Structure formats: structure tokens, C-alpha cells
Amino acid sequence: MGDYLVHRARFFDYQPKAIQSMNYDDAIKKLAISRSDSTIEIWCTKNEFLESIIYPTADRQVESLLWCRSQLLSSGLDGFIVLYDLARLTAKKLVPSIGGAIWCMNKNKSETKIVVGTEDGYVVMYEVQIDGILFEKSFNKLDSRILSIAWHKDEEILITGGIDNIRVWDANSGQVLQRLSLGRIDKNKETLVWCLTITSDFQIISGDSRGKISIWNSEQGNLIKSFQTHSVDVLCLCIDETEKHVYCSGIDPSIVQLDLVSTSQEENYKYWVKSSVYYHHTHDVRSILIADNQLISAGVDTKIVFKSLEKKNSSKNRKYNSMPQKSLVHTHDDFVLIQHDKHLELWKLGQSGDDCNLDGKKDGDYLSILRSPKKFLHLNSKNDLNIVCSSIGALPTDENSQTIWISYSDLNSIHIYKIEISSKQLLEPKVNVIKIKSLPLACGNRPAVIMNFCYSASSNQLRLNYLTNKSCLQSLYLLNDELGFALDSTIQCIPQDLLLTDNRVHLVDFKDDYVATADTDTNIVIWSLKAQSQICSLPKYDSLASSLKFHPNKNLLLVCYANRKIVEYDFELNEYTDWSRESSKKWPKQWLKSNNKILSCFYDSRDDQKIILHDEQYLTIINKNETMPDFNEKIFQPKYSIKSKCQNGQTEKQALHISDKYRYIVHLSEPLKGQLLIVEVTPLSVSERLPPSLKQKKFGT
């Protein structure tokens, strides 16, 4: 596997964010997720991979999400309905409600209209067009807030849930047809209807703050049956397409399944029964839905759980933690830049007294610390805006001083800072921060989504390469007086006429004059910055790319896909390398079946035949000169990295060397030759930051 000196860093103060709501669009196979800080994540359910993030403005609050005609809408307690531009990941249009804060939102089956329920008791209907939302009408005002809303398939009937009641509305006239009253556990405690749905035969299924699921006859207004599924509030429920299975959950995180059954096949009389209970979460479940025959649930514990509803795969669950899918840590030599939501931190790695003498050291031995990691700088974002991306770089300097360049982009513009450190040898060096004001106009009106500092030894220039939210690559170079940057080249990766679609570049890697981009339509293209043109494109694959990396010395591009396939492409010869073709059909079954996505990859600077990569749970080193394991080999078992295979009396080393010592890995890089930086967020630190969960009596406690 090789010997590496590992910096095991745990100074990344990561704050997990609860999931508020989810919504799925079957036409484009996309899942939208909103978190507690109002960020919106777009997931591709086919690959179960996070494609992109929409960052909120300071005053935006997202309570519910909705896909309508493949357009993403959100509403919240700020009282606005927001229509998003998915190509640029920004808000496109804002429409105010007439009733204050919006608690719920839903659409009709034909996806031509939406309705919202507000704090002031209004039901407001809007018409959805291809590129906008128009107010249509509001219904009669109620005395209390509307917490949940649903639309019947025939589009004639609406139902709303509020405080102590459920109302049935005529969608055309806006008049109330039925009022269904709910009982109270305590006469002084209101019953809140948090969620509801309506079936084709006009049965209403509701979940409320008593922990009950109730089945109602909407035409006659009577209660058919009630289930005490939970001990506290039921916050969410969903029903499958056959309308024979209902799933519900809430503050009590257990997911309860109700089934519609009959005593015999000949009888027409059917009734609901409580069938199964699933325990996938530790905290409140805020949202639950069915997509592509999968039950997807999420909530306060920040995890997204995919459960297959097929009988043969019903026991298989796939959990995705809230760890960032893109690296928020950037390095230059022994300096580390950590990106938080609204501030940056600059750290200097520690140093061991045994760096030069590793004789007699065994795998896993701790080295004596000569200097601990030190925090040099805390830089807040301008106007308290969310930071979208950041980077760190430097020019070669003498040993007595160091100049570091830091850049970041918020939702409005790009900012660059020059950090002067008086001496690297002193325990308390002086740090001087200078904001660069001389920037091209393009930096002021085109915020970046990905950026990277690159130093070119041939031209002795420091460059800042970045991708704008309009899928446009731009390259800046540092002026000789170091007082500003100038624009050098611009490449439009996706033509403007195609930006009407949702296709966008989501991955970029830079190397000297070369740039590799991967978009959400699974295209991977290599560009030339000098010529500002396309060099070649890789063969199209049916999975999204999760990581890209150029070879440091050769014209090779390493691509890792969301299904964990890895390819190596020679863009000088326009073909896959021999290793890539040979290994394409030799990946072990356990490697391909793993749910973890490869988050980053790079070549070992000492041996370019070694590829170092990681996912959330495993650090892996692939030696291209060694043989792949057998297809059914158990590669994720402990101590697998020291296993070897005997063939014809000779011992052959395995190509995959896997370590499970670190969890969760949020960053892996090689800051110096022979040294690895692993930034991890432990499961304990994540659980400690979550709010308390519901305490329940368990057997034996």
C-alpha cells in the first residue's frame, strides 16, 4: 500500500442541517430537498447523487417544495412563492401570497395550477405557466391557519387541514362542501392536522398532533377508522400509486405502514389495517414520499433513507448522511482553507518531530507532535451572505515570509484577498489581510460556483480559474504589481440557447492550459484555455461523474462515476488507457454495490501508478500494476489491505488497498510529498450537534 505520513485533522467544525421537506418529479427523475438553513439540494434519484445546491438569500425561509411542469417552486414563512432557474441555480421569480406566511403547497394532477395554505386562513390558487406564476383567485377566509392541503385527482375537490378540523372545498367555486371535526386529547390542547391526502374513491387520510391516522368519508363527512400509530405528532404521510399502502411518521421516528385489505378475493368490502413498522431514523421524520418504487424518508437526523418497496429487496435500505458532497477544504502546501456557511478559516498544519525518521514505525503508530495545528485567520463573508465556493493559492516566496491568496464567491460576486504572513518560523507571526479591489467587471456580476487557484511555472503566473453560475469558464491572472487581476480567457461551456434547459456544469478540474468539465447531461469535455475551444469529449456514459482529476505529468484524465466505475482517458490519443479497458470488467461486486460515492481522487506524487481516492467511509489506494480482486471478494472486511492472492505458487498483491480507520472523511489531499491530509467529522460529533430525540421507554431499560 505504501507508507504515508497522515495528518488526521478534526478541526472542521461541521454543523449538520435538518431536512425540512422533499418533493419528487417523476418526469425528470429529480428529488428536491430543503434543509433548516433554507438551502435546497437537487438529487438525481437514478444515481442517488447530489447534483447541485441552491443557496438562499438572507431573508428566504423554505417551508415546502413542489415540482410543477418540471419547474421547482418553494414557499415559506416569509410569505413568498419562489420559482427557480435550475440552470443558474438562482431564484427567477417571486410571487407574494395575500395571507402572510405559507404553511403548505400542492398542485393538481395536470400540473396547471397550484394552491397554498396561509397563516391568515386563506386558500390561494395560482396558474402555473412555462416561465411564471399568475394569481388566479383566493377562497373564503377561515378563522385559523391552514397547515396541510391536498387535491383530488379529478381536480374538482380540495381538502385542507387546520386546527381541530378538515374542510372539503369545491375547487371551482371556492365554497366549503364539508367540515370534519377532530376530537381533542385535552380540552385546552388544540389538534393540529399536519398532513393529509385523498384517494380516488374520496377517502381522506389525515395525520394529526394526537399521533393518530384517521380515515374519513369525504362525501358523508364521517370517520371510518382511526389508528393510534404514534405516541406524538404525525408530521408526514404518503400513499402509493395503487392506493393500497400508506406510510406515516413524525416526531416519533418510526415509520408505520397501513394496508388496504379484504377478507377474500371475491368480496368488494375492503378495510385498512396496520401492518409493518420500520425504524430508519433516530430523530423526527419531517418528510416522506414514494419515488420509483422506493420509500424515501428524511428529517432532523439529517439522513436520507432510500427503502426499496419491491418484495425481493424490501430489506435493503440505503442511508446517505449530510456530509458535504463537494470538498469544503482546500490546501496549499501546509496551509488549509476551511469553508463554512458564512466565514472562512485559514489553518496551518502541525508538524511532527519524527518526520525525518520513520524507521521502526508501524502502521497506525502516532508520531510525536513538534507543533500543533494553528488557526491563522477567521474571515467573515461580506454582508453575511452564504459562501458558495472558495480557493487558496500562492506564488513561490522566500522562507522568511509567505503570501497567501484567498478567494471566495457569495451569491453576488467574487472576492479576493492577499494574506501576508510575516514569518513562518515565529510562534505568533503577524498576519496582514489586504482586499483586492482591482478586479474585472465580470467578477462583479457573475458569481462563481467552482473556483481554483493555479500557479504556472512556465509563465510564473498565478491564475484564478472559476466557473460562473451560467456555466461559463473564466480565467484571471495576477498583475505584476500584485494589486489586481485581469481577465485572460472566457469559455462558454453550454451555449446560451441551451441554458433554457436544466443542464449545467457541476464538476471542473484544471491543469495548466487544460480544463475538464462534467455536466448534468453526463457530458465530459476537455477544453483549452489559451485557444478558448474544445479539445475533445469523452464517450458518454449513463451515470453522472462524481470526481475528475488530471494526471500531473501526462495527458490523462481520471474520471470517477456515481456508480463507482473508474476510467482513465488519454485525451492526446482520444482513447481509454490500457489499464482502464482491462479493469472496466474486473471491479469486485462489493465495490460496485456500495452506496458511498467517490468524492475525490488524485495520483500519488511519488508513484503515478497509484490512485488515491475516498468516499465517506473508506480511504482507497489503487495500484495499477497489481491485479484486481475476484468478483465475489469481500473487499470491505477489516484488514483487507494486507490480503494477497496465491496463484501458481506465487503471491500476488491485490490492486485495491482499503482502510476503514477514518469516518466520516470530508477531505483527502496530498499537501506535501509522502503526506496525506485527512479531514474527518466523527459520527459522535454529528450526533452531539443534533437536538434531543423523543425519549421512549424500551424493554429492559
Secondary structure, DSSP 8 states (H G I E B T S, - for coil): ----EEEEE---------EEEEEEETTTTEEEEEETTS-EEEEETTTTEEEEEE---TT----EEEEETTEEEEE-TTSEEEEEETTTTEEEEEEE-SSSSEEEEEE-TTSSEEEEEETTS-EEEEEEETTEEEEEEE----SS---EEEE-TTSSEEEEE-BSEEEEEETTT--EEEEEE---SSTTS--BEEEEEE-TTSEEEEEETTSEEEEEETTTTEEEEEEE--SS-EEEEEE-TTS-EEEEEESS--EEEEEEEESSSS---EEEEEEEEE---SS-EEEEEEETTEEEEEETT--EEEEE-SGGGTT-EEEE-S--SS--EEEETTEEEEE-SSEEEEEE--EETTTT--TT--TT----EEE--EEEEEEE-GGG----EEEEEE----TT-EEEEEEEE-SS-EEEEEEEES-SSSSS--EEEEE--B--THHHHS-EEEEEEEEETTTTEEEEEEEETTSEEEEEEE-TTSSBEEEEEEEESS-GGGGGSS--EEEEEEETTEEEEEETTS-EEEEETTTTEEEEE----SS-EEEEEE-SSSSEEEEEETTS-EEEEETTTTEE-HHHHHHTT---HHHHH------EEEE-SS-TTEEEEE-SS-EEEEETTSB---TT--TTSTTGGG-EEEETTEEEEBSEEEE---SSEEEEE-SSTTEEEEEE--HHHHHHTS--------TT-
